[in-house]
Amino acid sequence: MSDACPATVSGQTQTASPRRRALLAACGAHAVNDGLTDLIYVLLPIWQTQFGLSYAQIGLMRGAYSSTMAGFQLLASRAARRFGRRALLIGGTALVGMAYLLAGQAGGLAALLAALVLGGLGASTQHPLASSLVADTHAPGRQVKQALSHYNFAGDIGKTLVPALVGVSLTVMSWRLSVTLAGVLGLLAALGMYLLIPRHIDPSATTAGKAGIGEGKGSPGGLRALLATGFLDSAVRMGFLTFLPFLLSDKGAGTAGIGLALTLLFIGGAFGKLICGYLGARVGLLKTVWFSESLTAALIVAAVYLPLNALMTLLPLLGLVLNGTSSVLYGVVPELAAPEQREQAFALFYTGTIGGGALAPIVFGRLGDLGGMPLALMVLAATLMLTLPLTWFVDRGLEA
């Protein structure tokens, strides 16, 4: 017995270090990639002024990044089997950095679109590969759920810090230099991942995906309702984020003010994932989502009419409910999918939600051109109400 204990402790130490490195790399990838993705919201008003863009063209630019990111996620998972998850994840993050370097030199809409498509292609590797990296290096059940919560929280930290830092930098330097520095950040993140991610990770060392919560045959109907709910929730979230800088600008906010507003919104969103996740576990999916989605719709309507200072005060709460619902929806994917289909279910959920976020700026941007921004925001709030009956079907699937 005494001889076995040191060996056991040594074995735990050897496995803990790669696990910590993998989690740190995944969290870093999520923070930088999500931060650079949401940085676009700060840059859209600048690009509109610089290149004379319409709301529809603004939506096209945002949609180009998101649609590429969504469309290539399943392909990224398949490519990782051939080229290796580590190589794809590092290369994708480096590609996002290169895209921002190109955007910093863009001379028109076509060049910006090309850079954003390139960035979306690189970002498509992050969600499916980094989350599977975390799952493969942690035991099923509570350990992997806690690790994934850290991974998701890191993404919101990136959404908060990167746009805020660039928003501040825009007050002292040109937008081209700020965007170029954002590209350098992406390349440095790729280098950090190269140093951190263990070269050899044996997925069979854990039983993630084979056991844990939500064992059973799954609920195809509930899963379809969940995908539709996630699609609409993401569409409204991305649509609102696209229009928020213009709404703030109309109310008198400058570039620094818009950066601060997004920071307040994303701080609320980060805590929203924790708080709504806790509520979902305590009071159930149905009550939590109905509360968060209804409050989100009401606050979007209020944002149209409130003066700037009142809106700034409201943004943390709006961010909390706007972003918090996604954590509740994401958490029930394993309970609705059969164990052998869980990986595919996660990939479909990510693709659907990001796809909704890609289409929304284009559709609602066109609506904003035709009827004005307030009308587009009102329709966004009304669209969110469609998630309420869908969530009821999701809840029935969980009980099946």
C-alpha positions as CSV (number, residue, x, y, z in Angstrom):
1,M,0.0,0.0,0.0
2,S,2.8,2.4,0.9
3,D,4.5,1.8,-2.3
4,A,1.4,2.4,-4.4
5,C,0.6,5.8,-2.9
6,P,3.6,7.7,-4.3
7,A,3.0,6.1,-7.7
8,T,-0.6,7.2,-7.6
9,V,0.2,10.7,-6.6
10,S,2.9,10.9,-9.3
11,G,0.4,9.7,-11.9
12,Q,-2.1,12.2,-10.8
13,T,0.5,15.0,-11.1
14,Q,1.5,13.9,-14.6
15,T,-2.1,13.9,-15.8
16,A,-3.0,17.1,-14.0
17,S,-0.4,19.2,-15.8
18,P,-1.6,18.4,-19.4
19,R,-5.2,18.9,-18.2
20,R,-4.4,22.3,-16.8
21,R,-2.5,23.3,-19.9
22,A,-5.3,22.1,-22.2
23,L,-7.9,24.0,-20.2
24,L,-5.7,27.2,-20.1
25,A,-5.1,27.0,-23.9
26,A,-8.8,26.4,-24.6
27,C,-9.8,29.3,-22.4
28,G,-7.3,31.6,-24.0
29,A,-8.5,30.5,-27.5
30,H,-12.1,31.2,-26.5
31,A,-11.2,34.6,-25.0
32,V,-9.2,35.9,-27.9
33,N,-11.4,34.5,-30.7
34,D,-14.6,35.7,-29.1
35,G,-13.0,39.1,-28.3
36,L,-11.9,39.6,-31.9
37,T,-15.2,38.4,-33.2
38,D,-17.1,41.0,-31.1
39,L,-14.6,43.7,-31.8
40,I,-16.4,44.1,-35.1
41,Y,-19.3,45.8,-33.3
42,V,-16.9,48.6,-32.2
43,L,-15.5,49.0,-35.8
44,L,-18.8,48.9,-37.7
45,P,-19.7,52.6,-37.1
46,I,-16.1,53.6,-38.0
47,W,-16.2,51.6,-41.2
48,Q,-19.7,53.1,-42.1
49,T,-18.3,56.6,-41.9
50,Q,-15.0,55.7,-43.6
51,F,-16.6,53.9,-46.6
52,G,-20.1,55.3,-46.7
53,L,-21.9,52.0,-46.0
54,S,-25.7,51.4,-45.7
55,Y,-27.2,49.4,-42.8
56,A,-27.7,46.5,-45.2
57,Q,-24.0,46.6,-46.1
58,I,-23.1,46.8,-42.4
59,G,-25.3,43.7,-41.9
60,L,-23.6,42.0,-44.8
61,M,-20.1,42.6,-43.3
62,R,-21.1,41.2,-39.9
63,G,-22.9,38.4,-41.6
64,A,-19.9,37.5,-43.7
65,Y,-17.8,36.8,-40.6
66,S,-20.5,34.9,-38.7
67,S,-21.8,32.9,-41.7
68,T,-18.4,31.7,-42.6
69,M,-17.6,30.8,-39.0
70,A,-20.9,28.9,-38.7
71,G,-20.7,27.1,-42.1
72,F,-17.2,25.7,-41.6
73,Q,-17.6,24.4,-38.0
74,L,-18.6,20.9,-39.1
75,L,-15.9,20.8,-41.7
76,A,-13.4,21.9,-39.1
77,S,-14.3,19.0,-36.9
78,R,-13.8,16.6,-39.8
79,A,-10.6,18.2,-40.9
80,A,-9.2,17.8,-37.3
81,R,-9.4,14.1,-37.7
82,R,-7.0,14.2,-40.7
83,F,-4.7,17.1,-39.8
84,G,-4.9,17.0,-36.0
85,R,-7.0,19.1,-33.6
86,R,-4.0,20.9,-32.2
87,A,-2.8,22.1,-35.6
88,L,-6.2,23.2,-36.7
89,L,-6.9,25.1,-33.5
90,I,-3.6,26.9,-33.6
91,G,-3.8,27.6,-37.3
92,G,-7.3,28.9,-37.1
93,T,-6.4,31.4,-34.4
94,A,-3.4,32.6,-36.4
95,L,-5.7,33.0,-39.4
96,V,-8.0,35.3,-37.4
97,G,-5.0,37.4,-36.5
98,M,-3.9,37.6,-40.2
99,A,-7.5,38.6,-41.1
100,Y,-7.3,41.6,-38.8
101,L,-3.9,42.5,-40.2
102,L,-5.5,42.6,-43.7
103,A,-8.5,44.5,-42.5
104,G,-6.2,47.2,-41.1
105,Q,-4.9,47.8,-44.6
106,A,-8.3,47.5,-46.4
107,G,-9.2,50.3,-48.8
108,G,-12.8,49.5,-49.5
109,L,-15.8,47.2,-48.9
110,A,-14.5,44.4,-51.0
111,A,-11.2,44.2,-49.2
112,L,-13.0,44.3,-45.8
113,L,-15.4,41.6,-46.8
114,A,-12.5,39.4,-47.9
115,A,-10.7,39.9,-44.6
116,L,-13.8,39.2,-42.6
117,V,-14.5,35.9,-44.5
118,L,-10.9,34.9,-43.8
119,G,-11.4,35.7,-40.1
120,G,-14.6,33.7,-40.0
121,L,-12.9,30.7,-41.6
122,G,-10.2,30.8,-38.9
123,A,-12.7,31.3,-36.1
124,S,-14.7,28.3,-37.2
125,T,-12.1,26.0,-35.6
126,Q,-12.3,27.4,-32.1
127,H,-15.7,26.4,-30.7
128,P,-15.9,22.7,-31.7
129,L,-12.2,21.9,-31.3
130,A,-11.5,23.8,-28.1
131,S,-14.6,22.5,-26.3
132,S,-13.8,18.9,-27.4
133,L,-10.2,19.5,-26.1
134,V,-11.6,20.4,-22.7
135,A,-14.1,17.4,-22.8
136,D,-11.3,14.9,-23.7
137,T,-9.0,16.0,-20.9
138,H,-11.5,16.0,-18.0
139,A,-13.6,13.3,-16.4
140,P,-17.3,13.2,-17.2
141,G,-19.9,14.6,-14.8
142,R,-19.1,17.5,-12.5
143,Q,-15.4,17.9,-13.5
144,V,-16.1,18.4,-17.2
145,K,-19.1,20.6,-16.5
146,Q,-17.0,22.9,-14.3
147,A,-14.2,23.0,-16.9
148,L,-16.7,23.9,-19.7
149,S,-18.1,26.6,-17.5
150,H,-14.6,28.1,-17.1
151,Y,-14.2,27.8,-20.9
152,N,-17.5,29.6,-21.6
153,F,-16.8,32.3,-19.0
154,A,-13.4,33.0,-20.6
155,G,-15.1,33.7,-23.9
156,D,-17.2,36.4,-22.2
157,I,-14.1,37.9,-20.6
158,G,-12.6,38.2,-24.0
159,K,-15.8,39.8,-25.3
160,T,-15.5,42.4,-22.5
161,L,-11.8,43.2,-22.6
162,V,-10.8,43.2,-26.3
163,P,-13.5,45.6,-27.6
164,A,-13.0,47.8,-24.5
165,L,-9.2,48.0,-25.0
166,V,-9.6,48.7,-28.7
167,G,-12.3,51.3,-28.0
168,V,-9.9,53.1,-25.7
169,S,-7.0,52.8,-28.2
170,L,-9.2,54.5,-30.9
171,T,-9.1,57.7,-28.9
172,V,-5.4,58.0,-29.2
173,M,-4.6,56.2,-32.5
174,S,-6.1,55.6,-36.0
175,W,-8.5,52.7,-36.5
176,R,-6.1,51.1,-38.9
177,L,-3.4,50.9,-36.3
178,S,-5.8,49.7,-33.7
179,V,-7.1,46.9,-36.0
180,T,-3.5,45.9,-36.9
181,L,-2.6,45.6,-33.2
182,A,-5.7,43.4,-32.8
183,G,-4.3,41.2,-35.5
184,V,-1.0,40.9,-33.6
185,L,-3.0,39.8,-30.5
186,G,-4.4,36.9,-32.6
187,L,-1.0,35.8,-33.7
188,L,0.4,36.0,-30.2
189,A,-2.5,33.9,-29.0
190,A,-1.7,31.3,-31.6
191,L,1.9,31.2,-30.4
192,G,0.7,30.8,-26.8
193,M,-1.5,27.9,-27.8
194,Y,1.4,26.3,-29.6
195,L,3.3,26.3,-26.4
196,L,0.5,25.2,-24.1
197,I,-1.5,22.6,-25.9
198,P,-0.1,19.1,-25.2
199,R,1.2,17.5,-28.3
200,H,-0.3,14.1,-27.5
201,I,-3.8,13.9,-25.8
202,D,-5.4,10.4,-25.7
203,P,-9.2,10.9,-25.8
204,S,-9.6,7.3,-24.5
205,A,-7.9,8.3,-21.3
206,T,-11.3,9.8,-20.2
207,T,-14.8,8.6,-20.7
208,A,-16.2,12.0,-21.7
209,G,-19.0,11.5,-24.1
210,K,-19.5,7.9,-23.1
211,A,-20.9,8.5,-19.6
212,G,-22.2,11.2,-17.4
213,I,-25.3,13.2,-17.2
214,G,-28.2,12.8,-19.6
215,E,-27.7,9.1,-20.4
216,G,-30.6,7.7,-22.4
217,K,-32.0,7.5,-25.9
218,G,-32.4,11.2,-26.2
219,S,-35.3,13.2,-27.6
220,P,-35.1,14.1,-31.3
221,G,-38.1,16.4,-31.1
222,G,-36.8,18.2,-28.0
223,L,-33.4,18.6,-29.7
224,R,-35.0,20.1,-32.8
225,A,-37.0,22.5,-30.6
226,L,-33.7,23.4,-28.7
227,L,-31.9,24.1,-32.0
228,A,-34.7,26.4,-33.1
229,T,-34.7,28.2,-29.8
230,G,-31.0,28.7,-29.9
231,F,-31.2,29.9,-33.5
232,L,-33.7,32.6,-32.6
233,D,-32.0,33.6,-29.3
234,S,-28.7,34.0,-31.1
235,A,-30.3,35.9,-34.0
236,V,-31.8,38.5,-31.6
237,R,-28.6,38.8,-29.6
238,M,-26.4,39.4,-32.7
239,G,-29.0,41.6,-34.3
240,F,-29.1,43.8,-31.2
241,L,-25.4,43.9,-30.8
242,T,-25.1,45.0,-34.5
243,F,-27.5,47.9,-34.0
244,L,-26.5,49.0,-30.5
245,P,-23.5,51.1,-31.5
246,F,-25.7,53.0,-34.0
247,L,-28.4,53.4,-31.3
248,L,-25.8,54.8,-28.9
249,S,-24.4,57.1,-31.6
250,D,-27.8,58.5,-32.3
251,K,-28.2,59.3,-28.6
252,G,-24.9,61.2,-28.5
253,A,-22.3,58.6,-27.6
254,G,-18.8,58.9,-29.0
255,T,-16.3,56.1,-29.9
256,A,-15.1,55.8,-26.3
257,G,-18.7,55.8,-25.0
258,I,-19.6,53.0,-27.4
259,G,-16.6,51.0,-26.2
260,L,-17.7,51.5,-22.6
261,A,-21.3,50.6,-23.4
262,L,-20.2,47.3,-25.0
263,T,-18.0,46.6,-22.0
264,L,-20.9,47.1,-19.6
265,L,-23.1,44.9,-21.7
266,F,-20.5,42.1,-21.9
267,I,-19.7,42.2,-18.2
268,G,-23.4,41.7,-17.6
269,G,-23.3,38.9,-20.2
270,A,-20.4,37.1,-18.5
271,F,-22.2,37.0,-15.1
272,G,-25.5,36.2,-16.9
273,K,-24.0,32.8,-18.0
274,L,-23.2,32.0,-14.4
275,I,-26.5,33.3,-12.9
276,C,-28.8,31.9,-15.5
277,G,-27.0,28.6,-15.4
278,Y,-27.5,28.5,-11.6
279,L,-31.2,29.4,-12.0
280,G,-31.6,26.7,-14.7
281,A,-30.3,24.1,-12.4
282,R,-32.5,25.3,-9.4
283,V,-35.8,26.2,-11.0
284,G,-35.6,24.4,-14.4
285,L,-35.2,25.3,-18.0
286,L,-38.7,26.5,-18.7
287,K,-39.1,29.1,-15.9
288,T,-35.5,30.4,-16.4
289,V,-35.8,30.9,-20.2
290,W,-39.3,32.4,-20.1
291,F,-38.0,34.9,-17.5
292,S,-34.8,35.8,-19.2
293,E,-36.3,36.0,-22.7
294,S,-39.3,38.1,-21.6
295,L,-37.1,40.5,-19.7
296,T,-34.7,40.8,-22.6
297,A,-37.5,41.7,-25.0
298,A,-38.8,44.4,-22.6
299,L,-35.3,45.9,-22.1
300,I,-34.7,46.0,-25.9
301,V,-37.9,48.0,-26.3
302,A,-36.9,50.3,-23.3
303,A,-33.4,50.8,-24.9
304,V,-35.1,52.5,-27.9
305,Y,-36.8,55.2,-25.8
306,L,-34.4,55.8,-22.9
307,P,-31.9,58.6,-22.9
308,L,-28.2,57.8,-23.1
309,N,-27.3,57.9,-19.4
310,A,-30.3,55.8,-18.4
311,L,-29.5,53.3,-21.2
312,M,-25.9,53.0,-20.0
313,T,-27.1,52.2,-16.5
314,L,-29.4,49.5,-17.9
315,L,-26.8,47.8,-20.1
316,P,-25.3,45.4,-17.5
317,L,-28.8,44.0,-16.7
318,L,-29.6,43.8,-20.4
319,G,-26.4,42.0,-21.0
320,L,-27.1,39.6,-18.2
321,V,-30.4,38.3,-19.7
322,L,-29.4,38.8,-23.3
323,N,-26.4,36.5,-23.0
324,G,-27.5,34.3,-20.0
325,T,-30.1,32.3,-21.9
326,S,-27.5,30.6,-24.1
327,S,-25.8,28.9,-21.1
328,V,-29.1,27.3,-20.1
329,L,-29.8,26.1,-23.6
330,Y,-26.2,24.8,-24.1
331,G,-26.4,22.9,-20.8
332,V,-29.3,20.6,-21.9
333,V,-27.8,19.5,-25.2
334,P,-26.3,16.3,-23.6
335,E,-29.7,15.5,-22.0
336,L,-31.6,15.6,-25.3
337,A,-29.0,13.8,-27.5
338,A,-28.3,10.1,-27.3
339,P,-24.7,9.4,-26.0
340,E,-23.4,8.3,-29.3
341,Q,-24.8,11.4,-31.0
342,R,-23.7,14.0,-28.4
343,E,-20.7,15.3,-30.4
344,Q,-22.8,15.8,-33.5
345,A,-25.5,17.5,-31.5
346,F,-23.1,20.0,-30.0
347,A,-21.7,20.8,-33.5
348,L,-25.2,21.3,-34.9
349,F,-26.2,23.5,-31.9
350,Y,-23.1,25.7,-32.4
351,T,-23.7,25.9,-36.2
352,G,-27.4,26.7,-35.7
353,T,-26.8,29.4,-33.2
354,I,-24.0,31.1,-35.1
355,G,-25.9,30.7,-38.3
356,G,-28.8,32.6,-36.7
357,G,-26.4,35.3,-35.6
358,A,-25.0,35.5,-39.2
359,L,-28.4,35.9,-40.8
360,A,-29.9,38.4,-38.3
361,P,-27.7,41.5,-39.2
362,I,-28.5,41.1,-42.9
363,V,-32.2,40.6,-42.5
364,F,-32.7,43.3,-39.8
365,G,-30.2,45.6,-41.4
366,R,-32.4,45.6,-44.5
367,L,-35.4,46.3,-42.3
368,G,-33.5,49.1,-40.7
369,D,-32.9,50.7,-44.1
370,L,-36.6,50.4,-45.0
371,G,-38.3,51.4,-41.7
372,G,-35.6,52.8,-39.5
373,M,-33.6,51.4,-36.6
374,P,-36.3,51.7,-33.9
375,L,-38.6,49.5,-36.0
376,A,-35.9,46.9,-36.5
377,L,-35.3,46.7,-32.8
378,M,-39.0,46.3,-32.1
379,V,-39.2,43.4,-34.5
380,L,-36.1,41.9,-32.8
381,A,-37.9,42.0,-29.5
382,A,-41.1,40.5,-31.0
383,T,-39.0,37.7,-32.6
384,L,-37.6,36.8,-29.1
385,M,-41.2,35.9,-28.0
386,L,-41.2,33.0,-30.4
387,T,-38.7,31.2,-28.2
388,L,-41.3,30.8,-25.4
389,P,-43.5,28.1,-27.0
390,L,-40.4,26.4,-28.4
391,T,-38.9,26.2,-24.9
392,W,-42.1,24.4,-23.8
393,F,-41.4,21.6,-26.3
394,V,-37.8,21.5,-25.1
395,D,-39.0,21.0,-21.6
396,R,-41.3,18.2,-22.7
397,G,-38.3,16.5,-24.3
398,L,-36.4,16.6,-21.1
399,E,-39.2,14.9,-19.2
400,A,-39.6,12.2,-21.8
